[in-house]
Amino acid sequence: MSKLIYAMNMTLDGYVADEHGAVDLVPMNADVFADHTELHRSIGTILYGRRLYETMAVWETDPELAATSPAMADFSAAWKRPVKIVYSTTLTTPITDNTRIEPALDIEQVRTLKRTTAGIS
């Protein structure tokens, strides 16, 4: 049985987004970035909401981002590998490979994934 990992960046005082809803308020130094890359290497399936999926999709849709540095290329490869399931009532077509859209979170489906996949986040 795989682990279900809930991962979220946040500030020490508990914020996950700034006053405008942007999720890039946590500084990303080389060590933090390397930790994120290692975590993504262990993931078999990622569960996303639409907004975060669209934010993260640049790791596949913008090749110039990965070309910025070896660390960026490494993270891009680690992000592309897992299956991505996006829960959205408005998104109907995935913008990345290895991705499927589901209209709603189905707890039984998540339990099945947990029992049958190598990793899940």
trRosetta pair geometry for C-beta under 8 A, 3 or more apart (Angstrom, degrees):
i j d omega theta_ij theta_ji phi_ij phi_ji
1 114 6.2 21 -169 147 91 84
1 115 5.6 -37 -116 -116 87 52
2 44 6.5 -89 -122 26 160 132
2 113 7.8 -59 53 138 128 69
2 114 5.6 -138 63 -158 86 53
2 115 7.8 -129 20 -62 81 7
2 117 5.4 -45 -1 85 151 73
2 118 6.1 98 -89 141 130 16
2 119 5.1 -168 -156 -99 131 29
2 120 5.3 111 112 3 132 92
3 114 8.0 -57 149 -146 4 94
3 119 6.9 -6 48 -137 80 72
3 120 7.1 -162 86 50 47 78
4 110 7.4 55 -112 170 134 108
4 114 5.6 -35 -55 -106 105 120
4 120 5.5 -23 -105 90 63 112
4 121 7.8 142 -161 -114 48 24
5 39 7.7 -151 129 -165 156 109
5 43 7.7 -104 47 -98 127 98
5 119 7.9 -8 7 -176 117 93
5 120 7.2 161 21 95 76 58
5 121 4.8 -33 69 -118 98 75
6 121 7.7 145 -91 -171 24 67
7 39 6.6 106 -104 169 162 151
7 121 6.0 -21 11 -167 113 117
8 16 5.8 -27 167 -124 119 127
9 16 6.7 124 85 -140 63 74
9 23 7.0 112 62 172 115 94
9 26 4.2 -124 170 13 124 155
10 14 5.9 -12 169 -151 130 28
10 15 6.1 159 -160 76 82 36
10 16 4.8 -45 -98 -82 91 73
10 26 7.0 4 8 -71 3 128
11 14 6.8 -34 71 35 78 23
11 15 4.5 13 28 49 116 92
11 16 8.0 -142 7 -66 75 32
11 25 6.4 -47 -51 118 112 117
11 26 6.5 -156 -70 -89 65 83
15 18 7.3 60 160 -88 133 41
15 25 6.5 -35 115 87 117 152
16 23 6.5 -15 154 -129 75 90
17 20 7.9 -121 160 73 100 47
17 21 5.1 -10 169 -151 139 34
17 22 6.1 146 -161 68 84 33
17 23 5.2 -47 -100 -85 83 64
17 25 6.9 133 -154 -1 23 124
18 21 7.2 -43 65 26 65 17
18 22 4.9 -3 34 56 108 91
18 24 7.9 -34 -10 57 116 62
18 25 4.7 145 -55 -68 95 127
22 25 6.7 119 101 -42 92 86
23 52 7.2 19 6 -106 168 87
23 55 6.6 25 45 -159 126 171
26 32 7.7 -155 142 177 109 156
27 32 7.5 126 105 23 66 156
28 32 5.4 -131 -144 89 54 123
28 33 5.3 75 173 -65 98 95
28 36 8.0 -28 -141 -2 109 144
29 32 5.2 90 50 14 69 103
29 33 6.9 -134 97 -6 31 95
30 33 5.7 -58 -144 40 28 113
30 34 6.2 30 157 -21 65 107
30 71 6.8 -102 -138 -109 83 165
31 34 5.7 -53 -147 35 29 111
31 35 6.5 32 153 -20 63 104
32 35 5.7 -54 -152 34 33 113
32 36 6.6 34 150 -19 65 104
33 36 5.7 -53 -152 34 33 112
33 37 6.5 35 150 -20 64 104
33 71 5.9 56 126 164 132 128
33 75 6.7 -73 180 -64 93 140
34 37 5.5 -52 -149 34 34 114
34 38 6.5 35 153 -18 66 103
34 71 7.0 -72 -76 -141 76 114
35 38 5.8 -53 -148 36 32 111
35 39 6.4 35 153 -20 65 105
36 39 5.7 -52 -148 35 32 113
36 40 6.4 30 155 -17 65 106
36 75 6.6 24 103 -126 104 119
37 40 5.8 -57 -150 37 31 109
37 41 6.6 37 151 -26 63 102
37 71 7.3 -119 -47 -167 151 76
37 74 5.5 27 -149 122 144 105
37 75 4.6 -97 -94 -91 99 77
37 78 5.1 135 -158 19 70 160
38 41 5.7 -49 -153 26 34 116
38 42 7.1 25 154 -14 62 105
39 42 6.1 -67 -162 35 34 106
39 43 6.9 37 147 -33 67 107
39 121 7.7 86 158 -99 103 146
40 43 5.5 -50 -149 19 41 119
40 75 6.9 86 39 -151 151 68
40 78 3.8 99 102 142 118 112
40 79 5.5 -42 -164 -75 151 56
40 81 7.6 123 153 45 94 107
40 82 7.1 -123 -169 -9 78 122
41 78 4.9 -62 -65 -132 69 115
41 81 7.7 43 -123 49 47 149
42 119 5.5 172 146 -125 67 163
43 46 5.8 41 158 -65 140 87
43 81 8.0 131 77 87 84 101
43 82 4.6 -32 113 -74 98 149
43 119 4.8 -145 -140 117 30 125
43 120 7.1 69 -154 -124 80 9
43 121 4.7 -36 -124 -16 126 120
44 82 5.8 131 158 -130 15 98
44 83 6.9 5 149 24 64 95
44 117 4.4 174 109 161 140 106
44 118 3.8 144 -76 64 139 82
44 119 3.6 136 -3 47 88 70
44 120 6.1 -38 61 -59 93 55
45 82 5.7 178 -91 180 19 108
45 83 4.6 -21 -110 69 80 99
45 84 7.5 164 -161 -87 61 25
45 85 6.4 19 -179 -4 108 106
45 113 5.8 -88 64 -173 161 127
45 117 5.1 -14 -8 170 120 167
45 119 6.8 174 20 93 64 58
45 120 4.6 -11 63 -111 98 77
45 121 7.2 -175 92 23 53 65
46 82 5.0 97 -16 107 95 137
46 83 7.3 -178 23 89 66 49
46 84 4.9 -18 65 -112 100 73
46 85 7.2 -179 87 27 50 66
46 120 7.7 169 -81 -159 27 53
46 121 5.0 -14 -114 62 69 102
47 85 5.3 -19 -110 69 66 101
47 87 7.0 22 -175 -15 90 109
47 105 7.8 66 -175 -118 129 103
47 110 7.1 8 -81 -111 153 107
47 120 7.0 32 -19 -178 103 97
47 121 6.8 -159 22 92 75 52
48 52 5.2 -140 -156 84 99 101
48 53 3.8 115 131 -65 145 97
48 56 7.2 -124 -115 35 146 134
48 84 6.1 0 4 -171 122 101
48 85 7.1 163 26 83 73 48
48 86 4.9 -26 75 -107 101 72
48 87 7.1 -176 89 19 47 73
49 52 5.5 76 59 20 82 100
49 53 6.8 -152 88 -9 36 96
49 86 7.4 62 -180 -159 10 73
49 87 5.9 -42 -105 66 54 91
49 88 7.0 112 -170 -75 54 82
50 53 5.7 -65 -146 39 27 113
50 54 6.2 22 162 -17 67 108
50 86 6.1 81 -90 177 56 112
50 87 7.4 -101 -36 85 73 49
50 88 3.8 84 -65 -100 113 124
50 90 6.4 17 -96 57 170 98
50 91 4.9 166 -120 -13 116 128
51 54 6.0 -58 -149 36 27 107
51 55 6.5 28 152 -19 63 107
52 55 5.4 -52 -148 36 37 115
52 56 6.1 26 157 -12 70 110
53 56 6.0 -64 -143 44 27 102
53 57 6.1 45 155 -44 65 102
53 84 6.7 125 -129 169 109 130
53 86 4.5 17 -74 -113 167 120
53 88 7.7 -94 34 -43 141 128
53 91 7.7 -98 79 17 138 176
53 99 7.8 116 -162 -149 126 136
54 57 5.6 -35 -142 10 31 122
54 91 7.9 -158 -58 -87 108 141
54 95 7.3 62 -115 30 71 141
55 58 7.3 -46 168 0 37 105
56 59 6.0 -25 173 6 68 113
56 79 6.6 -154 174 -162 107 134
57 60 5.9 -62 -170 44 60 99
57 61 5.3 30 143 -4 91 120
57 95 5.2 39 -165 87 153 115
57 96 5.1 -149 -137 -42 94 119
58 61 5.7 -70 -119 56 36 93
58 62 4.5 -6 -168 15 82 121
58 65 5.7 81 147 -19 101 163
59 62 7.6 -15 -67 48 12 86
59 65 6.6 -103 -107 98 44 137
59 66 7.0 88 -160 -65 62 100
59 75 6.7 -98 -135 123 128 90
59 76 4.6 -172 -173 -122 89 71
59 79 4.2 14 120 79 155 152
59 80 6.7 -145 123 -52 103 80
60 76 7.2 150 -73 -165 49 91
60 79 7.1 -133 -44 107 89 109
60 80 5.3 122 -90 -99 105 99
60 96 4.4 85 70 -128 152 112
60 97 6.9 -152 -170 24 147 83
61 95 6.2 -12 -71 146 137 108
61 96 6.6 -99 -46 -84 93 87
62 65 4.4 65 105 -8 109 112
62 66 7.7 152 101 -6 68 81
63 66 5.8 -55 -158 38 48 108
63 67 6.2 45 148 -21 73 110
64 67 5.4 -60 -146 40 36 114
64 68 7.2 65 151 -50 62 83
65 68 6.0 -29 -171 -14 36 116
65 72 6.1 -138 151 175 67 128
65 76 6.9 142 101 -82 97 127
66 72 5.4 -176 -136 130 35 93
66 73 4.6 83 176 -103 88 60
66 75 7.8 -152 -116 67 81 77
66 76 3.7 -31 -102 -13 115 165
66 77 7.7 101 -143 -34 131 71
67 72 7.5 -40 43 94 18 125
67 73 6.9 59 -86 -75 30 104
68 72 4.4 38 60 28 101 163
68 73 7.9 -173 48 -39 63 77
69 72 4.6 98 52 6 78 101
69 73 7.0 -142 94 -4 42 87
70 73 5.6 -55 -146 38 33 112
70 74 6.2 39 154 -24 66 106
71 74 5.6 -52 -148 34 30 115
71 75 6.5 28 154 -16 64 104
72 75 5.9 -54 -148 37 32 108
72 76 6.2 37 152 -23 64 107
73 76 5.6 -51 -146 34 31 115
73 77 6.5 31 156 -17 64 104
74 77 6.0 -56 -152 35 28 109
74 78 6.4 25 152 -15 63 109
75 78 5.5 -58 -147 40 34 111
75 79 6.1 33 155 -21 69 107
76 79 5.8 -56 -145 36 28 110
76 80 6.3 27 157 -21 63 108
77 80 5.9 -55 -145 33 29 111
77 81 6.7 40 157 -36 61 103
78 81 6.2 -48 -155 15 30 117
79 82 7.7 -65 -169 28 32 95
80 96 7.5 -141 -125 -177 75 122
80 97 7.3 32 -163 63 96 104
80 98 7.0 105 175 36 65 139
81 98 7.7 -89 172 131 16 172
82 98 7.3 144 104 141 34 132
82 119 7.4 -83 -114 83 122 104
82 121 7.7 8 175 20 171 110
83 98 5.5 -123 -111 170 51 93
83 99 7.5 154 -170 -91 57 38
83 100 7.6 -5 -178 9 101 96
83 117 7.7 -107 37 -133 127 139
84 94 7.5 132 85 -139 112 132
84 96 6.6 34 41 81 146 125
84 98 6.3 86 13 112 86 82
84 99 4.2 -18 70 -108 105 87
84 100 7.6 166 89 24 61 54
85 99 7.6 175 -80 -156 26 62
85 100 5.8 -14 -114 66 69 87
85 102 5.9 13 -178 -3 101 119
85 113 7.9 -94 -8 -91 152 157
86 91 6.2 -41 126 86 132 142
86 94 6.7 148 18 -103 133 92
86 99 6.3 25 -11 -176 111 108
86 100 7.3 -171 26 92 78 39
86 101 5.1 -32 72 -109 100 66
86 102 7.0 165 79 25 45 71
87 102 5.3 -30 -101 76 66 95
87 103 7.5 17 -156 121 66 13
87 104 6.4 41 -157 -153 105 16
87 105 4.9 0 -121 -61 156 77
88 91 3.8 28 103 32 153 100
88 101 6.0 -56 47 -154 102 104
88 102 7.8 109 26 68 58 49
88 103 7.3 -65 82 -124 42 39
89 103 5.7 60 -102 -160 62 79
89 104 7.3 35 -72 -68 91 76
91 94 7.7 65 156 -87 117 44
91 101 5.5 -144 110 -127 95 135
92 101 6.2 173 -152 93 22 163
93 101 7.1 -74 -68 -12 8 143
94 97 7.8 130 120 -86 129 11
94 99 3.7 158 -151 97 149 116
94 100 6.6 -72 -44 -93 135 19
94 101 5.8 -163 -57 -38 82 96
95 99 7.7 -17 47 68 45 156
96 99 4.8 84 76 -16 86 139
102 105 7.4 98 107 -84 126 34
102 106 7.0 -104 174 0 141 102
102 109 7.5 179 -134 102 160 167
105 110 7.2 10 -174 -38 90 125
106 109 3.8 65 87 6 109 115
106 110 6.9 172 90 -13 58 81
107 110 5.5 -53 -150 35 37 113
107 111 6.4 39 151 -20 67 102
108 111 5.5 -49 -148 35 35 114
108 112 6.4 38 151 -20 65 103
109 112 5.6 -52 -150 36 32 113
109 113 6.4 35 151 -19 65 104
110 113 5.6 -51 -147 36 33 114
110 114 6.3 38 152 -24 64 104
110 120 7.7 135 -159 170 78 154
111 114 5.6 -51 -149 32 31 115
111 115 6.6 26 154 -15 63 105
112 115 5.9 -60 -152 38 32 107
112 116 6.0 -7 163 8 68 121
113 116 6.3 -80 -134 52 24 90
113 117 5.1 -5 -176 -2 71 125
113 120 5.5 103 134 -94 112 144
114 117 7.2 -43 -96 37 14 94
114 120 5.9 -86 -93 24 63 150
117 120 5.6 94 79 -56 131 98
